Amino acid sequence: MKFKILIILVFTIMGNVFSQNKIGEVNTTEKNPEIQVIARVKKDRILLRWAVTDPVAWKKLNTHGYLVERYTVTRDNKTLPTPEKIVLSKVSKPEPLETWEKLIQDNDNAAIIAQAIYGEDFAVTGNDNLETIVNLSEETEQRFTFALFTADKDFEIAKKAGLGFEDKTAKQNEKYAYRVSSNVPEKEMNIVYGGVFVSLKEYESLPKPMDFTAHFTDKSTMLSWNFKILSHAYGSYYIERSTDKKTFERITEKPYTSLSQENTNNNRIFYVDSITNNKSYSYRIQGISSFGELGPYSEIITGKGKSLLKYVPHLTVKDFKDDTTVTLSWEFPEEGNEEISGFELNRSDTDDNKYTTVIKNIAPKNRSVTYNKLSSTNYFTITAVGKQGSSRTSFPMLVQPVDSIPPSKPIGLKGVIDSLGVVKITWTPNKEKDLMGYRIYRGNTAEEEFSQLTVSPSEPNTYEDKVVIKSLNSKVYYRVIAVDYHYNMSPFSETLIIKKPDVIPPTSPVFTKYEIKDGAVFLEWVNSQSEDVASHQLYRKENEQEKWELILNDATKLESYQDKKTVEGSTYRYAIFAKDESGLTSNPSPEIALFVPKYTVKPAVKGFYAQANPNTKSIDLSWDYKENDIEGFEIYKATNQEPLQLIQIVKADSRRLSDPTLTINTTYKYGIRALFKDGRISKMDFYTVKF
């Protein structure tokens, strides 16, 4: 049957396909594709969602499917000696096409994913931003992107698409490691498995959206909230509006997110709603998780739109009467007099938003006012007060009486310099009210003319500088002058002399983690914290070898390494050094010694046989195995309704086992594998019998 749907979407999508970088980022590096997994803990079950990081890998996995496994790691707050493994889903992949056909008639999410997986064509139309983004990718990437985004909104559809699982067998007293891996043959594509470690005790209700604000203006409301704060919980939101604070309606048909916004570096989402002026409106938002769950509502914000005053006053003239008095004049259209109740004069010591109204109730027809309490520096604005409640304020005007008295010279200079050449100097703040700031000067000798370090005199009474430690001069010299707002400059401060420290090698890197897997050694470390580090050098010794071997000489700030050139059954020692730009080498990190165990898989157990015994009402198992150094045998059992589970571990000399825990007319599948003293295991062998 052919399946062809034209999807027409008119919605806005958020930054990443799967809730802010959790899952579904298109792979832009050369690394192998990875399966990434997240979990949502409910009161009585655990929900799993996953996706692969590459669209081609996603397409292959739709055919071969995912293997979903659960490992019980702890029980009753105790770590199990050997995690108990069960297979939750052997092949999790999209359900057949015919199972979607009825569902897509009523469910848009099902239609989108079905089209992405099975459709012959994948055409998308929508707003300009969406078209611009989608048309940059090939069709496979479009299918991949829309499938993963849609799975975020509907967990039932995600399960149907092979991207989710619901574990209803989880227990309160246990903690599990879930692993989702690829069924795609490695020779076709190597896809790295993913996992998550979680328990039912970690249940938390969805959080309430925070930092929700609304700015009411002329016939519109600007809504915004910080989506980064709860990006781990929500990928999109519904916006609701009310005119009575009781009955709310959604004003966004589709979940609203941030991808449609031009500034993707902004942590906030913005939405503009058209409203009627002088009418009360209330707003709230509701988050949607990557499992399609609706969270609690945000706080309600209420306000009204107000019409803007058409005209803005403009300060034009300042006429000084004396050192403390000035007459200010401004322009304002005469036709605007009927729309205002008057003017207000505002003053501040600095050009910021902290203005204080100093003269109120200036008549609408007036265009000048006199102020007689001037300071050395004054910033003034004039505000036209609208009759409808809105106001318009002019740009600031700087008013400074004549001043020719410079500030006093800075005193109390102190300074320190560290081993990296960072200089920090401080001094006692000047007390002049009209102080603009300071200018800092530096010299390499006491006799030379000092050079100015600062561009403008706006610094506080501290300054940080950087000098070269390895130079011919052993000291560095500083002077400071103070500048007021009339650009009167103080005399130079006394010269501050700072001695440079002795040269020391970089700090040592430190190993933080190691892992041995399939014969390869994975190392992680924290690099040297010295700023002048040029490279890190990793050395290795094998067994009793005397000479260290350099295996990594890295200058790119790597903090991990995978050593694949190992031999199973051997011991390796590792040490790492930091080398700075001057050629100085740090002390070595504390070395670590690692034994690479034997990891090759042994042959399967021979002659494994299971026979129903009606006399003892049991199934008798028997086998034969002639390998040496056996630790024991693991026996597994499964039915058509239950996955394969470990039922018993028997001793190395055992060759028989009876299983009495049976149900009549049931087919059982048994598996066996050998455990060896050096940690290796054999291949699994199976036998099926009906009881």
C-alpha positions as CSV (number, residue, x, y, z in Angstrom):
1,M,0.0,0.0,0.0
2,K,1.4,3.4,-0.9
3,F,1.2,6.1,1.8
4,K,1.5,9.8,0.8
5,I,0.5,12.8,2.9
6,L,1.3,16.5,2.4
7,I,1.9,17.9,5.9
8,I,1.0,21.6,6.3
9,L,2.3,23.0,9.6
10,V,1.8,26.5,10.9
11,F,3.5,26.5,14.3
12,T,6.7,27.8,15.9
13,I,9.3,25.4,17.1
14,M,11.9,25.7,19.9
15,G,15.7,25.8,19.7
16,N,16.4,22.0,19.5
17,V,14.2,19.2,18.4
18,F,14.2,17.4,21.7
19,S,13.8,19.9,24.5
20,Q,17.0,22.0,24.6
21,N,19.8,19.7,23.6
22,K,18.6,16.7,25.5
23,I,18.0,14.5,22.5
24,G,17.8,14.9,18.8
25,E,20.6,17.2,17.9
26,V,21.8,16.7,14.3
27,N,25.3,15.3,14.5
28,T,27.7,17.8,13.1
29,T,30.9,16.1,14.2
30,E,32.8,13.1,12.8
31,K,32.0,11.0,15.9
32,N,29.9,7.9,15.6
33,P,26.2,8.5,16.0
34,E,25.0,8.1,19.6
35,I,21.7,7.1,21.1
36,Q,20.7,9.5,23.9
37,V,18.2,8.6,26.6
38,I,16.2,10.6,29.1
39,A,13.7,9.3,31.7
40,R,10.6,10.7,33.4
41,V,9.8,9.1,36.8
42,K,6.1,8.7,37.6
43,K,4.7,7.5,40.9
44,D,4.3,3.8,39.7
45,R,6.3,3.6,36.5
46,I,9.3,4.9,34.6
47,L,9.0,6.4,31.1
48,L,11.9,6.3,28.7
49,R,12.5,8.4,25.6
50,W,15.4,8.2,23.3
51,A,16.7,9.4,19.9
52,V,19.9,9.0,17.8
53,T,22.0,12.0,17.0
54,D,22.2,11.4,13.2
55,P,19.4,11.3,10.6
56,V,20.9,8.5,8.6
57,A,21.3,6.4,11.7
58,W,17.7,7.1,12.6
59,K,16.6,5.8,9.2
60,K,18.5,2.6,9.7
61,L,17.2,2.1,13.2
62,N,13.7,2.5,11.9
63,T,14.4,-0.8,10.0
64,H,16.5,-2.7,12.5
65,G,15.1,-1.3,15.8
66,Y,16.5,-0.6,19.2
67,L,17.3,-3.1,22.0
68,V,16.0,-1.9,25.4
69,E,17.5,-3.5,28.5
70,R,17.2,-2.9,32.2
71,Y,19.9,-3.7,34.8
72,T,18.8,-3.8,38.4
73,V,21.8,-2.2,40.2
74,T,20.6,-1.7,43.8
75,R,17.9,-3.2,45.9
76,D,16.9,-2.0,49.4
77,N,19.7,0.6,49.2
78,K,22.3,-2.2,48.7
79,T,24.4,-2.6,45.5
80,L,23.9,-6.0,44.0
81,P,27.1,-8.0,43.4
82,T,26.0,-8.6,39.8
83,P,23.4,-6.4,38.1
84,E,20.3,-8.3,37.2
85,K,19.6,-7.9,33.5
86,I,16.3,-8.2,31.7
87,V,15.4,-7.3,28.1
88,L,12.4,-4.9,28.1
89,S,12.2,-4.8,24.3
90,K,14.3,-6.8,21.9
91,V,13.3,-4.9,18.8
92,S,11.7,-1.5,19.4
93,K,10.9,0.1,16.1
94,P,8.1,1.9,14.4
95,E,4.9,-0.1,14.2
96,P,3.8,-1.3,10.7
97,L,2.2,1.2,8.3
98,E,-1.3,-0.3,8.5
99,T,-1.5,0.4,12.2
100,W,-1.2,4.1,11.6
101,E,-3.9,4.7,9.0
102,K,-6.9,5.0,11.3
103,L,-4.9,7.0,13.9
104,I,-3.7,9.7,11.5
105,Q,-7.3,10.8,10.7
106,D,-7.7,12.2,14.3
107,N,-4.2,12.8,15.5
108,D,-1.9,15.4,13.7
109,N,1.1,14.1,15.6
110,A,0.6,10.6,14.3
111,A,0.2,12.0,10.8
112,I,3.5,13.9,11.0
113,I,5.6,10.9,12.2
114,A,3.9,8.4,9.9
115,Q,4.7,10.7,7.0
116,A,8.3,11.1,8.2
117,I,8.8,7.4,8.4
118,Y,6.7,5.9,5.6
119,G,5.7,8.8,3.3
120,E,6.8,8.8,-0.3
121,D,7.2,12.6,-0.2
122,F,7.9,15.0,2.7
123,A,6.7,18.5,1.9
124,V,6.4,21.1,4.6
125,T,5.0,24.6,4.3
126,G,4.7,27.3,7.0
127,N,5.9,30.7,8.1
128,D,9.1,32.2,6.7
129,N,11.4,31.3,9.6
130,L,10.4,27.7,9.5
131,E,10.7,27.4,5.7
132,T,14.1,29.0,5.9
133,I,15.4,26.5,8.4
134,V,13.8,23.4,6.9
135,N,14.9,24.1,3.3
136,L,18.5,24.2,4.4
137,S,18.4,20.4,5.1
138,E,18.0,17.4,2.9
139,E,14.7,15.4,3.0
140,T,16.1,12.8,5.4
141,E,17.1,15.5,7.8
142,Q,13.6,17.1,7.5
143,R,11.9,13.7,8.3
144,F,14.3,13.2,11.2
145,T,13.8,16.7,12.6
146,F,10.0,16.6,12.4
147,A,9.7,13.1,13.7
148,L,11.7,13.8,16.9
149,F,10.0,17.2,17.5
150,T,6.6,15.6,17.2
151,A,7.6,12.7,19.5
152,D,8.3,15.3,22.2
153,K,4.7,16.4,22.2
154,D,3.0,13.0,22.3
155,F,4.5,10.1,24.3
156,E,2.0,7.5,23.0
157,I,3.0,8.4,19.5
158,A,6.7,8.3,20.5
159,K,6.2,4.7,21.7
160,K,4.4,3.8,18.5
161,A,7.4,5.3,16.5
162,G,9.9,3.1,18.5
163,L,11.2,6.1,20.4
164,G,9.8,5.4,23.8
165,F,9.0,2.7,26.4
166,E,6.9,2.5,29.6
167,D,8.4,0.3,32.3
168,K,5.5,-0.7,34.5
169,T,7.4,-3.4,36.4
170,A,9.7,-1.0,38.2
171,K,9.8,-1.4,42.0
172,Q,10.2,1.3,44.8
173,N,13.1,-0.5,46.5
174,E,15.2,-0.9,43.3
175,K,17.3,1.4,41.1
176,Y,17.9,0.6,37.5
177,A,20.4,1.4,34.7
178,Y,18.5,1.4,31.4
179,R,20.4,0.9,28.2
180,V,19.1,1.5,24.7
181,S,21.4,0.1,22.0
182,S,21.3,-0.4,18.2
183,N,20.2,-3.5,16.4
184,V,21.9,-2.2,13.2
185,P,24.8,-4.5,12.2
186,E,28.2,-2.8,13.1
187,K,29.5,-3.5,9.6
188,E,26.7,-1.3,8.3
189,M,27.0,1.5,10.9
190,N,28.5,1.7,14.4
191,I,26.0,3.5,16.7
192,V,27.0,4.1,20.3
193,Y,24.4,3.0,22.9
194,G,22.9,5.4,25.5
195,G,21.5,4.9,29.0
196,V,20.1,6.5,32.1
197,F,20.3,5.6,35.8
198,V,17.1,6.2,37.7
199,S,14.6,4.8,40.3
200,L,11.0,5.4,41.3
201,K,12.2,7.3,44.4
202,E,13.3,10.1,42.2
203,Y,9.7,11.1,41.3
204,E,9.1,14.8,41.2
205,S,6.1,16.7,40.0
206,L,6.7,19.0,37.1
207,P,7.9,22.5,38.1
208,K,5.9,25.7,37.8
209,P,7.1,28.1,35.1
210,M,9.2,30.9,36.5
211,D,10.3,34.4,35.6
212,F,7.1,35.1,33.6
213,T,6.6,38.8,32.8
214,A,4.2,40.9,30.7
215,H,4.7,44.5,29.4
216,F,1.5,46.2,28.5
217,T,1.8,48.9,25.8
218,D,-0.4,50.6,23.2
219,K,-2.8,47.9,21.9
220,S,-0.3,45.1,22.6
221,T,1.2,42.9,25.4
222,M,4.8,41.7,25.3
223,L,5.0,38.4,27.1
224,S,8.4,36.9,28.0
225,W,9.9,34.1,30.2
226,N,13.2,32.5,30.7
227,F,13.1,29.1,29.0
228,K,16.7,28.2,30.0
229,I,15.8,27.8,33.7
230,L,13.5,24.9,33.0
231,S,14.9,23.7,29.7
232,H,15.5,20.3,31.3
233,A,11.8,19.9,32.0
234,Y,10.0,21.8,29.2
235,G,10.6,22.1,25.4
236,S,7.5,24.2,24.5
237,Y,4.6,26.1,26.1
238,Y,0.9,26.9,25.8
239,I,0.0,30.6,26.3
240,E,-3.5,31.3,27.8
241,R,-5.4,34.6,28.1
242,S,-8.5,35.7,30.2
243,T,-10.6,38.8,30.5
244,D,-12.1,37.9,33.8
245,K,-9.2,36.1,35.6
246,K,-11.4,32.9,35.7
247,T,-11.9,31.6,32.2
248,F,-8.7,31.2,30.2
249,E,-8.3,30.3,26.6
250,R,-5.2,29.3,24.6
251,I,-4.1,32.0,22.2
252,T,-1.5,29.7,20.6
253,E,-3.1,26.7,18.7
254,K,0.3,24.9,18.6
255,P,2.8,24.8,21.4
256,Y,4.9,27.9,21.4
257,T,8.7,27.7,21.5
258,S,11.8,29.8,20.6
259,L,13.2,28.6,17.2
260,S,11.2,31.3,15.4
261,Q,13.0,34.0,17.3
262,E,15.9,35.6,15.5
263,N,18.1,36.0,18.5
264,T,18.8,32.3,19.4
265,N,21.4,33.5,22.0
266,N,18.7,35.1,24.2
267,N,17.6,32.9,27.1
268,R,14.1,34.4,27.0
269,I,11.0,33.6,24.8
270,F,9.0,36.6,23.6
271,Y,5.4,36.7,22.4
272,V,3.4,39.8,21.4
273,D,-0.4,39.7,21.8
274,S,-2.8,42.3,20.3
275,I,-5.3,43.7,22.8
276,T,-7.8,46.5,23.2
277,N,-6.6,49.5,25.2
278,N,-8.1,50.2,28.7
279,K,-9.4,46.6,29.0
280,S,-8.0,44.3,31.7
281,Y,-6.3,41.1,30.4
282,S,-4.7,38.2,32.4
283,Y,-2.1,35.8,31.1
284,R,-0.5,32.5,32.2
285,I,1.7,29.8,30.6
286,Q,1.9,26.1,30.8
287,G,4.9,23.9,30.0
288,I,4.9,20.7,27.9
289,S,7.6,18.1,28.7
290,S,9.4,15.8,26.3
291,F,6.9,13.1,27.4
292,G,3.9,15.2,26.3
293,E,3.0,16.0,29.9
294,L,1.4,19.4,30.8
295,G,3.0,21.0,33.8
296,P,1.4,23.4,36.4
297,Y,0.4,26.9,35.3
298,S,2.6,29.9,36.0
299,E,1.6,32.9,38.1
300,I,-1.2,35.0,36.5
301,I,-0.2,38.5,35.3
302,T,-2.8,41.1,34.7
303,G,-2.7,44.5,33.1
304,K,-4.2,47.0,30.6
305,G,-3.0,48.5,27.4
306,K,-2.8,52.3,27.2
307,S,-2.6,54.6,24.2
308,L,0.8,56.4,23.8
309,L,1.2,60.1,23.9
310,K,1.9,61.2,20.3
311,Y,4.5,63.9,21.1
312,V,7.8,63.9,22.9
313,P,9.3,67.0,24.6
314,H,12.9,68.0,23.7
315,L,15.3,70.0,25.9
316,T,17.0,72.7,23.8
317,V,18.5,75.5,25.9
318,K,20.3,75.9,29.3
319,D,20.7,79.4,30.5
320,F,22.9,79.8,33.7
321,K,21.9,82.6,36.1
322,D,24.7,81.7,38.6
323,D,26.6,78.7,40.0
324,T,23.4,77.2,41.4
325,T,20.6,78.4,39.1
326,V,19.7,77.5,35.5
327,T,16.7,78.1,33.3
328,L,15.9,75.2,31.0
329,S,13.8,75.5,27.8
330,W,12.2,72.7,25.7
331,E,10.2,72.2,22.5
332,F,6.8,70.5,22.4
333,P,4.1,70.9,19.7
334,E,1.3,73.3,20.6
335,E,-1.3,70.8,19.3
336,G,-0.2,68.4,22.0
337,N,-1.2,70.8,24.9
338,E,-4.8,69.3,24.9
339,E,-3.5,65.8,25.4
340,I,-1.3,66.5,28.5
341,S,-2.0,67.6,32.1
342,G,1.4,69.3,32.3
343,F,5.2,68.8,32.5
344,E,7.6,67.5,35.2
345,L,11.3,68.3,35.5
346,N,13.5,65.3,36.5
347,R,17.1,65.3,37.7
348,S,20.0,62.8,38.3
349,D,23.7,62.9,39.3
350,T,24.5,60.4,36.5
351,D,23.1,59.5,33.1
352,D,21.0,56.5,34.2
353,N,17.4,55.7,35.0
354,K,17.5,56.9,38.6
355,Y,15.9,60.3,38.0
356,T,14.0,62.2,40.7
357,T,11.2,64.6,39.9
358,V,12.3,68.0,41.2
359,I,9.5,70.2,39.8
360,K,5.9,69.1,39.2
361,N,2.7,70.6,37.8
362,I,4.3,72.7,35.1
363,A,1.5,74.2,33.0
364,P,0.9,72.6,29.6
365,K,1.5,75.9,27.8
366,N,4.9,76.5,29.5
367,R,8.1,75.8,27.6
368,S,10.7,76.8,30.3
369,V,11.4,76.4,34.0
370,T,14.1,77.6,36.5
371,Y,15.9,75.3,38.9
372,N,18.1,76.8,41.7
373,K,19.8,73.8,43.4
374,L,22.5,72.8,40.9
375,S,25.3,70.4,41.9
376,S,28.6,70.2,40.1
377,T,27.1,67.7,37.7
378,N,23.4,67.5,36.7
379,Y,21.4,65.5,34.2
380,F,17.9,66.8,33.4
381,T,14.9,65.3,31.5
382,I,11.5,66.9,30.9
383,T,8.4,64.6,31.0
384,A,5.0,65.4,29.3
385,V,2.3,63.8,31.5
386,G,-0.6,62.5,29.3
387,K,-4.2,62.8,30.5
388,Q,-4.8,59.1,29.6
389,G,-2.1,58.0,32.0
390,S,0.8,57.7,29.5
391,S,3.8,59.9,29.6
392,R,6.7,60.7,27.2
393,T,10.2,61.8,28.5
394,S,12.9,63.7,26.6
395,F,16.5,62.6,26.2
396,P,18.8,63.8,29.1
397,M,20.7,67.1,29.0
398,L,24.0,67.5,30.9
399,V,24.1,70.7,33.0
400,Q,27.4,71.7,34.6
401,P,28.3,75.0,36.2
402,V,31.8,76.3,35.5
403,D,34.4,74.3,37.5
404,S,38.2,74.7,37.3
405,I,39.2,73.0,40.6
406,P,40.9,69.6,40.0
407,P,40.4,66.6,42.3
408,S,43.0,65.8,44.9
409,K,45.7,63.3,43.9
410,P,44.9,59.6,44.6
411,I,46.6,58.1,47.7
412,G,47.0,54.7,49.3
413,L,48.1,52.8,46.2
414,K,48.7,49.0,46.8
415,G,49.3,46.2,44.4
416,V,50.1,42.5,44.0
417,I,51.3,40.4,41.0
418,D,50.9,36.6,40.7
419,S,53.1,34.0,39.0
420,L,51.1,34.4,35.7
421,G,51.8,38.2,35.5
422,V,48.4,39.4,36.6
423,V,48.6,42.7,38.4
424,K,45.9,44.0,40.7
425,I,46.2,47.5,42.1
426,T,43.9,49.4,44.5
427,W,43.8,52.9,46.1
428,T,41.7,55.0,48.4
429,P,38.6,56.4,46.6
430,N,38.5,60.2,46.1
431,K,35.7,62.1,47.9
432,E,34.8,64.7,45.2
433,K,31.1,64.4,44.2
434,D,32.0,65.4,40.6
435,L,34.6,62.7,40.2
436,M,34.4,61.0,36.8
437,G,37.1,58.4,37.4
438,Y,40.8,57.6,37.1
439,R,43.5,57.2,34.5
440,I,46.2,54.6,35.1
441,Y,49.7,54.8,33.8
442,R,52.5,52.2,33.7
443,G,56.3,52.2,33.2
444,N,58.9,49.5,33.0
445,T,61.5,51.7,34.7
446,A,61.3,54.6,37.2
447,E,63.0,57.0,34.8
448,E,61.0,56.5,31.6
449,E,57.8,58.4,30.6
450,F,54.8,56.4,31.8
451,S,52.3,55.2,29.2
452,Q,48.5,55.5,29.7
453,L,46.7,52.2,30.1
454,T,43.1,53.4,30.2
455,V,41.1,54.9,27.4
456,S,38.6,56.9,29.4
457,P,38.5,57.9,33.0
458,S,35.6,55.7,34.0
459,E,37.3,53.0,36.2
460,P,36.6,52.5,39.9
461,N,39.4,52.6,42.5
462,T,40.8,49.2,41.3
463,Y,42.6,48.1,38.2
464,E,43.8,44.8,36.8
465,D,46.8,44.6,34.4
466,K,48.8,41.9,32.8
467,V,52.6,42.0,32.4
468,V,55.2,39.6,31.0
469,I,57.0,37.9,33.8
470,K,60.0,36.7,31.7
471,S,61.4,40.1,30.7
472,L,64.6,41.9,31.5
473,N,63.1,44.3,34.1
474,S,62.2,42.7,37.5
475,K,59.8,45.5,38.5
476,V,56.8,47.3,37.1
477,Y,55.8,50.9,38.1
478,Y,52.3,52.5,38.3
479,R,50.8,56.0,38.8
480,V,47.2,57.2,38.9
481,I,45.5,60.5,38.4
482,A,41.8,61.5,39.2
483,V,39.6,63.2,36.7
484,D,36.3,65.1,37.3
485,Y,33.4,65.7,34.9
486,H,34.9,69.0,33.7
487,Y,38.1,67.0,32.8
488,N,40.1,68.7,35.5
489,M,43.0,66.3,36.3
490,S,44.7,65.8,39.7
491,P,48.5,65.6,40.1
492,F,50.0,62.1,39.7
493,S,49.8,59.8,42.7
494,E,53.0,58.6,44.3
495,T,54.7,55.9,42.2
496,L,53.7,52.3,43.1
497,I,56.5,49.8,42.6
498,I,55.7,46.1,42.3
499,K,58.3,43.4,42.1
500,K,57.7,40.5,39.7
501,P,57.6,37.0,41.1
502,D,60.2,34.3,40.5
503,V,59.5,31.9,37.5
504,I,57.8,28.6,38.5
505,P,56.8,25.6,36.5
506,P,53.1,25.0,35.7
507,T,50.9,23.1,38.1
508,S,50.5,19.4,37.6
509,P,47.5,17.8,35.8
510,V,45.6,15.2,37.8
511,F,43.9,12.0,36.7
512,T,40.2,12.0,37.6
513,K,38.7,8.9,36.0
514,Y,39.7,5.7,34.2
515,E,37.8,2.8,32.6
516,I,38.8,-0.5,31.0
517,K,36.4,-1.7,28.3
518,D,36.9,-4.3,25.6
519,G,40.7,-4.2,26.2
520,A,41.0,-0.4,25.7
521,V,41.9,1.9,28.6
522,F,39.9,5.2,28.8
523,L,41.7,8.0,30.8
524,E,40.3,11.3,31.9
525,W,42.2,14.1,33.7
526,V,42.1,17.7,34.8
527,N,44.6,19.8,32.8
528,S,47.1,22.1,34.5
529,Q,45.5,25.3,35.7
530,S,48.5,27.5,34.7
531,E,47.6,29.9,31.9
532,D,50.9,29.5,30.0
533,V,50.6,25.8,29.5
534,A,51.7,24.8,26.0
535,S,51.0,21.0,26.0
536,H,50.2,18.0,28.1
537,Q,52.3,14.8,27.7
538,L,51.0,11.4,28.6
539,Y,53.4,8.5,29.2
540,R,53.0,4.7,29.6
541,K,54.9,1.7,31.0
542,E,53.9,-1.9,30.2
543,N,54.4,-4.5,32.9
544,E,57.9,-4.2,34.3
545,Q,59.2,-2.1,31.4
546,E,61.8,0.4,32.7
547,K,61.5,3.2,30.2
548,W,58.4,5.4,29.9
549,E,56.8,5.6,26.4
550,L,55.3,9.0,25.2
551,I,51.9,8.1,23.8
552,L,50.3,11.6,23.6
553,N,51.8,15.1,23.2
554,D,48.8,17.4,23.0
555,A,48.6,21.2,22.7
556,T,44.8,21.4,22.2
557,K,43.7,21.2,25.8
558,L,42.4,17.6,25.5
559,E,41.3,16.1,28.9
560,S,40.8,12.4,27.8
561,Y,42.6,9.7,25.9
562,Q,41.7,6.2,24.7
563,D,44.6,3.7,24.7
564,K,43.7,0.9,22.3
565,K,47.3,-0.5,22.0
566,T,47.0,-2.8,24.9
567,V,47.3,-6.6,25.4
568,E,44.8,-8.4,27.6
569,G,46.3,-9.8,30.8
570,S,48.9,-7.0,31.0
571,T,49.5,-4.2,33.5
572,Y,50.0,-0.6,32.4
573,R,51.2,2.5,34.3
574,Y,50.3,6.0,33.2
575,A,51.7,9.4,34.2
576,I,50.9,12.9,32.7
577,F,53.0,16.1,32.7
578,A,52.2,19.8,31.8
579,K,54.7,21.8,29.8
580,D,54.5,25.6,29.6
581,E,55.4,28.0,26.9
582,S,58.9,28.5,28.4
583,G,59.7,24.8,28.3
584,L,59.3,24.3,32.1
585,T,57.7,20.9,32.9
586,S,55.5,20.3,35.9
587,N,55.8,17.6,38.4
588,P,54.1,14.4,37.2
589,S,50.6,13.6,38.2
590,P,50.3,10.7,40.6
591,E,50.7,7.7,38.3
592,I,48.1,5.0,38.1
593,A,48.5,1.3,37.4
594,L,45.8,-0.5,35.5
595,F,45.4,-4.2,34.8
596,V,43.7,-5.1,31.5
597,P,41.7,-8.3,32.1
598,K,41.1,-10.9,29.6
599,Y,37.9,-10.1,27.8
600,T,37.6,-12.5,24.8
601,V,34.4,-14.6,24.7
602,K,34.7,-18.3,25.3
603,P,32.9,-21.0,23.2
604,A,29.3,-21.8,24.0
605,V,28.5,-24.7,26.4
606,K,28.2,-28.0,24.6
607,G,25.4,-30.5,24.7
608,F,22.9,-28.3,26.5
609,Y,19.6,-30.2,26.7
610,A,16.2,-29.7,28.5
611,Q,13.7,-32.5,29.0
612,A,10.2,-32.4,30.7
613,N,9.9,-34.9,33.6
614,P,6.2,-35.6,34.3
615,N,7.1,-37.8,37.3
616,T,8.8,-35.0,39.2
617,K,6.8,-32.2,37.5
618,S,10.0,-30.5,36.5
619,I,12.2,-29.8,33.5
620,D,15.6,-31.4,33.8
621,L,18.6,-29.6,32.3
622,S,21.9,-31.1,31.5
623,W,25.1,-30.0,29.7
624,D,28.7,-30.8,29.1
625,Y,31.7,-28.4,29.1
626,K,35.4,-29.2,29.1
627,E,37.0,-25.7,29.4
628,N,39.3,-25.1,32.4
629,D,39.2,-22.4,35.1
630,I,35.4,-22.3,35.2
631,E,33.8,-20.3,38.1
632,G,30.3,-21.4,37.5
633,F,27.3,-21.5,35.1
634,E,24.4,-19.0,34.7
635,I,21.1,-20.5,33.9
636,Y,18.4,-18.3,32.2
637,K,14.7,-19.0,31.5
638,A,12.0,-17.3,29.4
639,T,8.4,-17.8,28.2
640,N,6.4,-16.3,25.4
641,Q,5.0,-13.8,27.9
642,E,8.2,-13.1,29.9
643,P,11.7,-12.1,28.7
644,L,14.8,-14.1,29.4
645,Q,15.8,-13.9,33.1
646,L,18.6,-15.3,35.2
647,I,17.2,-18.1,37.5
648,Q,20.3,-19.6,39.1
649,I,24.1,-19.6,39.1
650,V,25.5,-23.1,39.7
651,K,28.9,-24.3,40.7
652,A,31.7,-25.2,38.2
653,D,31.4,-29.0,38.7
654,S,27.6,-29.0,38.2
655,R,26.3,-30.5,35.0
656,R,22.6,-30.9,35.9
657,L,19.7,-28.8,37.2
658,S,16.0,-29.4,37.7
659,D,13.5,-26.5,37.4
660,P,10.2,-27.2,39.3
661,T,8.7,-23.7,38.9
662,L,6.5,-24.5,35.9
663,T,3.1,-24.0,34.4
664,I,1.3,-26.7,32.4
665,N,1.0,-26.2,28.6
666,T,3.8,-23.6,28.5
667,T,6.8,-23.5,26.2
668,Y,10.0,-22.6,28.0
669,K,13.3,-21.3,26.6
670,Y,16.4,-22.0,28.6
671,G,19.8,-20.5,28.2
672,I,23.2,-21.2,29.7
673,R,26.6,-19.6,29.7
674,A,29.8,-20.3,31.6
675,L,31.6,-17.9,33.9
676,F,35.4,-18.0,34.2
677,K,37.7,-17.1,37.1
678,D,39.4,-14.4,35.0
679,G,36.1,-12.6,34.5
680,R,35.4,-13.8,31.0
681,I,32.1,-15.5,29.9
682,S,31.2,-18.0,27.2
683,K,28.7,-17.5,24.4
684,M,25.1,-18.2,25.3
685,D,23.5,-21.5,24.2
686,F,19.7,-22.1,24.2
687,Y,17.2,-25.0,24.3
688,T,13.4,-24.8,24.0
689,V,11.0,-27.3,25.6
690,K,7.2,-27.5,26.2
691,F,5.9,-28.7,29.5
